[in-house]
Amino acid sequence: GFLLGGIVSPPDAVSAGAILKFVKVPKTTATVLEGESLFNDASSLIIFRFALIAVGTGQFIWSDAILNFSWMVFGGIAIGLLLGWIFTQAHKRLPTDAPSDIVFTLLEPYILYWVAEQLHSSGVMAVVVGGLFLANRRFQILNSESRIRGYSFWESFVFILNGLVFFIIGLDLTEVVTGLKNAGISINTGIYYGVIVTGFIILVRIVASYLAFFSTLLFRRSVLSTDFSIRKSLGTPLILGWTGMRGVVSLAAALSIPVYLDNGDVFPQRALILFISFIVIILTLFVQGLTLPFILKRFDMSKMLALVESNEDEEQKLKKEIWRFSIDRMQEKYHKQISASAFLTANIKYWEQKLDNTEENFISDETRHIYLELLEAQRQFLIEKNKNVFLDEDIVRRQLYLIDLEEERIKNID
């Protein structure tokens, strides 16, 4: 039971994040949904490991478990911080470029995990803490080119990994069903257990969400805004509870159950645990995932109280602060150089125009369309010029890359 609980307990932030792209929710709610899996994954996998040991040895000693649990948690945190600091120094001191920086970011999680596991601590906890440590210092250790290229790489790489994971779910389901039959358990029985477990974890998550909500009202009332309304916010815990789709971590944990124990016996109920885990993953992805947009619209989350201003207003406000800061900074520190530089003068005029433009968008849809069409024409011009065998193709590629960056910039200008 504890082994199965460790498998199906962690929610999948990837599934929730994919659904939230198509609906509007308060930023605070989205942050909880996308960030909770970091430590949920670590705690559930630690429980899974202890349960696996208990099944294999047939005994469970509380004192040893508490000590081991403490070392796995706090040791993992310490290892993550230490290696994170070492990686930070390596990024700063080594003469790296964008490709090598991306390779480092790819290898670092595996190194964090491997070192922690070799010291019998939590590799997941080390990766989470080390990743957070490095992420908070990414502007110190990576230059702009590394960040741009790294973002594109990781966006594509994560997409491929997620696709492969769910592809594996489909491929392994046939083998899991066969194993269930070989164990003498009917498919209907496995589905029955899977539905019960799924319903139970959904119910427990919703109850826990409401407990957290009311605990905040009792003990942390200060974090709520002055016009906070309990009646308008009662749907938020239900949304948080309903978004507990299972996926990648549950699949990895389930497939890591060994076929045989150390003494050579078959691992007890392995086939049934695997089948229930797959049923939970499938049901939560389809039932919760497909109904989540309807539930969000039903409760009209956009009207629920957010603790901050809307994203659009916040972004526009921040942009104006940046423009004002830039103008003041240039006029204060580089007043003499401005008149001698056409580039600096043009940028200051551009910022001033943006600040004065309060009634309508600085770039209308028609203007944006014309400019993007011009960029496409520039692109085609360079492609034609590249047919000249005497022209260095690297120069053309550099200009095409700059055009791509300019196109993305224009698409994000209001």
C-alpha positions as CSV (number, residue, x, y, z in Angstrom):
1,G,0.0,0.0,0.0
2,F,2.8,2.5,0.9
3,L,4.6,1.5,-2.3
4,L,1.6,2.2,-4.4
5,G,1.0,5.4,-2.5
6,G,4.5,6.6,-3.2
7,I,4.0,5.9,-6.9
8,V,0.6,7.6,-7.5
9,S,1.0,10.5,-5.0
10,P,3.1,13.0,-7.0
11,P,1.1,15.2,-9.5
12,D,2.4,16.0,-12.9
13,A,3.1,19.7,-13.4
14,V,3.7,19.2,-17.2
15,S,0.0,18.1,-17.7
16,A,-1.3,21.0,-15.6
17,G,0.9,23.5,-17.3
18,A,-0.3,22.3,-20.8
19,I,-3.9,22.8,-19.8
20,L,-3.3,26.2,-18.2
21,K,-2.0,27.5,-21.5
22,F,-5.5,27.6,-22.9
23,V,-7.3,29.1,-19.9
24,K,-6.9,32.1,-17.7
25,V,-6.2,31.6,-14.0
26,P,-4.7,33.9,-11.4
27,K,-1.0,34.0,-11.4
28,T,-0.8,32.8,-7.8
29,T,-2.9,29.7,-8.6
30,A,-0.8,28.9,-11.7
31,T,2.4,29.2,-9.6
32,V,1.2,26.7,-7.0
33,L,0.2,24.2,-9.7
34,E,3.4,24.4,-11.7
35,G,5.8,24.6,-8.7
36,E,4.3,22.1,-6.2
37,S,5.7,19.0,-8.0
38,L,9.3,20.0,-7.2
39,F,9.2,18.8,-3.6
40,N,6.2,16.6,-4.0
41,D,8.2,14.4,-6.4
42,A,11.1,14.3,-3.9
43,S,9.0,13.3,-0.9
44,S,7.0,10.7,-2.8
45,L,10.1,9.1,-4.2
46,I,11.6,8.9,-0.8
47,I,8.5,7.2,0.5
48,F,8.6,4.9,-2.5
49,R,12.2,3.9,-1.7
50,F,11.5,3.1,2.0
51,A,8.5,1.0,1.0
52,L,10.6,-0.8,-1.6
53,I,13.1,-1.7,1.1
54,A,10.4,-2.8,3.5
55,V,8.9,-5.1,0.9
56,G,12.3,-6.6,0.1
57,T,13.5,-7.1,3.7
58,G,10.2,-7.8,5.3
59,Q,10.9,-5.4,8.2
60,F,10.6,-1.7,8.9
61,I,12.5,-0.1,11.7
62,W,11.2,3.4,12.6
63,S,14.4,4.7,14.2
64,D,16.5,3.8,11.1
65,A,13.8,5.1,8.8
66,I,13.7,8.5,10.6
67,L,17.5,8.9,10.5
68,N,17.7,7.8,6.8
69,F,14.8,10.0,5.9
70,S,16.5,13.0,7.6
71,W,19.8,12.3,5.8
72,M,18.1,11.9,2.4
73,V,16.2,15.2,2.8
74,F,18.8,17.4,4.5
75,G,21.8,15.7,2.9
76,G,20.2,16.1,-0.6
77,I,19.7,19.8,0.1
78,A,23.3,20.2,1.3
79,I,24.7,18.3,-1.7
80,G,22.5,20.4,-4.1
81,L,23.7,23.7,-2.6
82,L,27.4,22.6,-2.6
83,L,27.4,21.3,-6.2
84,G,25.3,24.2,-7.3
85,W,28.0,26.6,-6.0
86,I,30.7,24.5,-7.7
87,F,28.9,24.6,-11.0
88,T,28.4,28.4,-10.6
89,Q,32.2,28.9,-10.2
90,A,32.8,26.6,-13.2
91,H,30.5,28.6,-15.4
92,K,32.2,31.9,-14.3
93,R,35.8,30.8,-14.6
94,L,35.9,28.5,-17.6
95,P,36.1,30.0,-21.1
96,T,32.8,28.6,-22.3
97,D,30.6,29.6,-25.2
98,A,26.9,29.1,-25.8
99,P,27.1,25.4,-27.0
100,S,29.3,24.4,-24.1
101,D,27.1,26.2,-21.6
102,I,24.0,24.3,-22.9
103,V,26.0,21.0,-22.5
104,F,26.8,21.9,-18.9
105,T,23.2,22.6,-18.1
106,L,22.3,19.2,-19.6
107,L,24.9,17.3,-17.6
108,E,24.6,19.1,-14.3
109,P,21.3,17.6,-13.2
110,Y,22.6,14.1,-13.8
111,I,25.8,14.9,-11.9
112,L,23.8,16.2,-9.0
113,Y,21.6,13.1,-8.9
114,W,24.5,10.7,-9.3
115,V,26.6,12.2,-6.5
116,A,23.7,12.3,-4.1
117,E,22.7,8.7,-4.8
118,Q,26.3,7.6,-4.3
119,L,26.1,9.2,-0.8
120,H,22.8,7.4,-0.2
121,S,20.9,10.7,-0.1
122,S,18.0,11.9,-2.2
123,G,19.1,12.6,-5.8
124,V,15.8,14.2,-6.6
125,M,16.1,16.7,-3.7
126,A,19.7,17.5,-4.7
127,V,18.6,18.2,-8.3
128,V,15.7,20.4,-7.2
129,V,17.8,22.5,-4.8
130,G,20.8,22.6,-7.1
131,G,18.6,23.6,-10.0
132,L,16.9,26.4,-8.0
133,F,20.4,27.6,-6.9
134,L,21.7,27.8,-10.5
135,A,18.5,29.2,-11.9
136,N,18.6,32.2,-9.5
137,R,22.2,32.9,-10.8
138,R,21.6,32.3,-14.5
139,F,22.1,36.0,-15.3
140,Q,25.5,35.9,-13.5
141,I,26.8,32.7,-15.1
142,L,25.3,32.7,-18.6
143,N,25.6,35.5,-21.2
144,S,22.7,36.6,-23.4
145,E,23.6,34.2,-26.3
146,S,23.7,31.2,-24.0
147,R,20.3,32.1,-22.4
148,I,18.6,32.6,-25.8
149,R,20.0,29.4,-27.3
150,G,19.5,27.5,-24.0
151,Y,15.8,28.5,-23.8
152,S,15.2,27.2,-27.3
153,F,17.1,24.0,-26.7
154,W,15.4,23.2,-23.4
155,E,11.9,24.0,-24.8
156,S,12.4,21.5,-27.6
157,F,14.2,18.9,-25.4
158,V,11.6,18.9,-22.7
159,F,8.9,18.6,-25.4
160,I,10.6,15.5,-26.9
161,L,11.1,13.9,-23.5
162,N,7.5,14.4,-22.5
163,G,6.4,12.9,-25.8
164,L,8.6,9.9,-25.4
165,V,7.4,9.3,-21.8
166,F,3.7,9.2,-22.8
167,F,4.7,7.1,-25.8
168,I,6.3,4.6,-23.5
169,I,3.0,4.6,-21.5
170,G,1.2,3.3,-24.5
171,L,3.9,0.8,-25.5
172,D,4.2,-0.7,-22.0
173,L,0.5,-1.0,-21.3
174,T,0.2,-4.2,-23.4
175,E,3.0,-5.8,-21.4
176,V,1.5,-4.7,-18.1
177,V,-1.9,-6.2,-19.1
178,T,-0.1,-9.4,-20.0
179,G,1.7,-9.5,-16.7
180,L,-1.6,-9.0,-14.9
181,K,-3.2,-12.0,-16.7
182,N,-0.1,-14.1,-16.0
183,A,-0.6,-13.3,-12.3
184,G,-4.1,-14.7,-12.4
185,I,-5.8,-11.3,-11.9
186,S,-8.7,-10.3,-14.2
187,I,-8.6,-7.0,-16.1
188,N,-11.9,-6.0,-14.5
189,T,-10.5,-6.5,-11.0
190,G,-7.4,-4.3,-11.9
191,I,-9.6,-1.6,-13.4
192,Y,-11.9,-1.7,-10.4
193,Y,-8.9,-1.2,-8.0
194,G,-7.5,1.5,-10.3
195,V,-10.8,3.5,-10.3
196,I,-11.1,3.3,-6.5
197,V,-7.5,4.5,-6.0
198,T,-8.0,7.3,-8.5
199,G,-11.1,8.5,-6.8
200,F,-9.4,8.3,-3.5
201,I,-6.4,10.4,-4.4
202,I,-8.6,13.0,-6.1
203,L,-10.7,13.2,-3.0
204,V,-7.7,13.4,-0.6
205,R,-6.1,16.2,-2.8
206,I,-9.3,18.3,-2.8
207,V,-9.7,17.9,1.0
208,A,-6.1,18.8,1.5
209,S,-6.5,21.9,-0.7
210,Y,-9.4,23.1,1.4
211,L,-7.5,22.4,4.6
212,A,-4.6,24.5,3.3
213,F,-7.0,27.3,2.3
214,F,-8.7,27.5,5.7
215,S,-5.3,27.2,7.4
216,T,-4.2,30.3,5.5
217,L,-7.3,32.1,6.7
218,L,-6.6,31.2,10.3
219,F,-2.8,31.6,10.5
220,R,-1.6,33.6,7.6
221,R,-4.4,36.2,7.1
222,S,-1.8,38.9,6.6
223,V,-0.8,37.5,3.2
224,L,-4.3,38.2,1.8
225,S,-5.3,41.5,0.3
226,T,-7.7,43.8,2.2
227,D,-10.6,43.2,-0.1
228,F,-10.3,39.4,0.0
229,S,-13.6,37.6,-0.3
230,I,-14.0,34.1,1.0
231,R,-17.1,33.5,-1.0
232,K,-15.4,34.4,-4.3
233,S,-12.4,32.3,-3.5
234,L,-14.0,29.1,-2.4
235,G,-13.6,27.6,-5.8
236,T,-9.8,28.0,-5.9
237,P,-9.1,25.0,-3.6
238,L,-11.3,22.8,-5.8
239,I,-9.3,23.9,-8.9
240,L,-6.1,23.1,-7.1
241,G,-7.5,19.8,-6.0
242,W,-8.7,18.8,-9.5
243,T,-5.5,19.6,-11.2
244,G,-3.6,16.6,-9.7
245,M,-2.9,14.8,-13.0
246,R,-0.4,12.0,-12.7
247,G,2.3,11.3,-15.3
248,V,6.0,11.2,-15.7
249,V,7.2,10.6,-12.1
250,S,4.5,8.0,-11.4
251,L,5.4,6.1,-14.6
252,A,9.2,6.2,-13.8
253,A,8.6,5.0,-10.2
254,A,6.2,2.2,-11.3
255,L,8.6,0.8,-14.0
256,S,11.5,0.9,-11.5
257,I,9.9,-1.9,-9.3
258,P,12.2,-4.9,-9.6
259,V,10.8,-8.1,-11.0
260,Y,12.5,-10.2,-8.3
261,L,13.5,-9.7,-4.7
262,D,17.1,-10.1,-3.5
263,N,16.3,-13.7,-2.4
264,G,15.1,-14.6,-5.9
265,D,11.3,-14.6,-5.1
266,V,9.0,-12.8,-7.4
267,F,8.2,-9.3,-6.2
268,P,4.7,-9.5,-4.6
269,Q,1.8,-7.9,-6.5
270,R,4.1,-6.2,-8.9
271,A,1.8,-6.7,-11.9
272,L,-1.2,-5.4,-10.0
273,I,0.7,-2.3,-8.7
274,L,1.9,-1.6,-12.3
275,F,-1.6,-1.9,-13.7
276,I,-3.2,0.3,-11.0
277,S,-0.5,2.9,-11.6
278,F,-1.2,3.0,-15.3
279,I,-5.0,3.2,-14.7
280,V,-4.4,6.2,-12.3
281,I,-2.2,7.9,-14.9
282,I,-4.7,7.4,-17.8
283,L,-7.8,8.3,-15.8
284,T,-6.3,11.5,-14.3
285,L,-4.9,12.6,-17.6
286,F,-8.2,12.1,-19.5
287,V,-10.8,12.7,-16.9
288,Q,-9.2,15.6,-15.0
289,G,-7.2,16.9,-17.9
290,L,-10.2,17.1,-20.3
291,T,-12.6,18.5,-17.8
292,L,-10.3,21.1,-16.2
293,P,-11.0,23.8,-18.8
294,F,-14.8,23.4,-18.3
295,I,-14.4,23.6,-14.5
296,L,-12.2,26.7,-14.8
297,K,-14.8,28.4,-17.0
298,R,-17.6,27.2,-14.7
299,F,-16.0,29.0,-11.7
300,D,-14.9,31.9,-13.8
301,M,-11.4,32.1,-12.3
302,S,-10.8,35.5,-14.0
303,K,-13.2,37.1,-11.6
304,M,-11.7,35.5,-8.5
305,L,-9.5,37.7,-6.4
306,A,-5.9,37.7,-7.4
307,L,-3.3,39.0,-4.9
308,V,-1.6,41.1,-7.6
309,E,-2.7,43.1,-10.6
310,S,-3.4,41.4,-13.9
311,N,-0.4,40.2,-15.8
312,E,-1.1,42.7,-18.6
313,D,-1.2,45.7,-16.3
314,E,1.8,44.6,-14.4
315,E,3.8,44.1,-17.6
316,Q,2.9,47.5,-19.0
317,K,3.7,49.2,-15.7
318,L,7.1,47.5,-15.6
319,K,7.9,48.5,-19.2
320,K,7.2,52.2,-18.4
321,E,9.4,52.0,-15.3
322,I,12.2,50.5,-17.5
323,W,11.8,53.3,-20.1
324,R,11.8,56.0,-17.5
325,F,14.8,54.5,-15.7
326,S,16.7,54.2,-19.0
327,I,16.1,57.9,-20.0
328,D,17.1,59.1,-16.5
329,R,20.2,56.9,-16.5
330,M,21.4,58.1,-19.9
331,Q,20.8,61.7,-19.3
332,E,22.4,61.6,-15.9
333,K,25.5,59.6,-16.7
334,Y,26.1,60.0,-20.5
335,H,24.6,63.4,-21.2
336,K,27.6,64.5,-23.3
337,Q,27.8,61.3,-25.3
338,I,24.1,61.4,-26.3
339,S,24.5,64.3,-28.7
340,A,27.5,62.7,-30.4
341,S,25.7,59.3,-30.9
342,A,22.8,59.0,-33.3
343,F,22.1,55.5,-31.9
344,L,21.7,56.8,-28.3
345,T,19.7,59.8,-29.4
346,A,17.3,57.5,-31.4
347,N,16.8,55.2,-28.5
348,I,16.0,58.0,-26.1
349,K,13.4,59.4,-28.5
350,Y,12.0,55.9,-28.9
351,W,11.6,55.5,-25.1
352,E,10.1,59.0,-24.8
353,Q,7.5,58.2,-27.5
354,K,6.6,55.0,-25.7
355,L,6.1,56.8,-22.5
356,D,3.9,59.5,-24.1
357,N,1.8,56.9,-26.0
358,T,-0.9,56.2,-23.5
359,E,-4.1,56.0,-25.6
360,E,-3.2,53.5,-28.2
361,N,-0.6,50.8,-29.0
362,F,2.8,52.1,-30.1
363,I,2.8,49.6,-33.0
364,S,-0.6,49.0,-34.5
365,D,-1.5,45.6,-36.1
366,E,-1.1,47.1,-39.5
367,T,2.3,48.6,-38.7
368,R,3.5,45.3,-37.2
369,H,2.3,43.5,-40.3
370,I,4.2,45.9,-42.6
371,Y,7.4,45.6,-40.6
372,L,7.2,41.8,-40.4
373,E,6.7,41.7,-44.2
374,L,9.8,43.9,-44.5
375,L,11.8,41.5,-42.4
376,E,10.7,38.6,-44.5
377,A,11.8,40.5,-47.6
378,Q,15.2,41.1,-46.0
379,R,15.4,37.4,-45.3
380,Q,14.7,36.5,-48.9
381,F,17.2,39.1,-50.0
382,L,19.9,37.5,-47.9
383,I,19.0,34.0,-49.2
384,E,19.4,35.3,-52.8
385,K,22.7,37.0,-51.9
386,N,23.9,33.7,-50.4
387,K,23.9,32.2,-53.8
388,N,27.0,34.1,-54.5
389,V,29.8,31.6,-54.0
390,F,32.3,34.3,-53.1
391,L,30.2,35.5,-50.1
392,D,31.0,33.9,-46.7
393,E,27.9,32.0,-45.7
394,D,28.6,32.5,-42.0
395,I,28.0,36.3,-42.5
396,V,24.7,35.6,-44.1
397,R,23.6,33.2,-41.3
398,R,24.6,35.8,-38.7
399,Q,22.3,38.4,-40.4
400,L,19.5,35.9,-40.7
401,Y,19.8,35.1,-37.0
402,L,19.6,38.8,-36.1
403,I,16.5,39.1,-38.3
404,D,14.9,36.2,-36.5
405,L,15.6,38.0,-33.1
406,E,14.2,41.2,-34.5
407,E,11.0,39.4,-35.6
408,E,10.5,37.9,-32.2
409,R,11.1,41.3,-30.6
410,I,8.5,43.0,-32.8
411,K,5.9,40.2,-32.1
412,N,6.2,41.0,-28.4
413,I,5.9,44.8,-28.6
414,D,2.6,46.3,-27.6
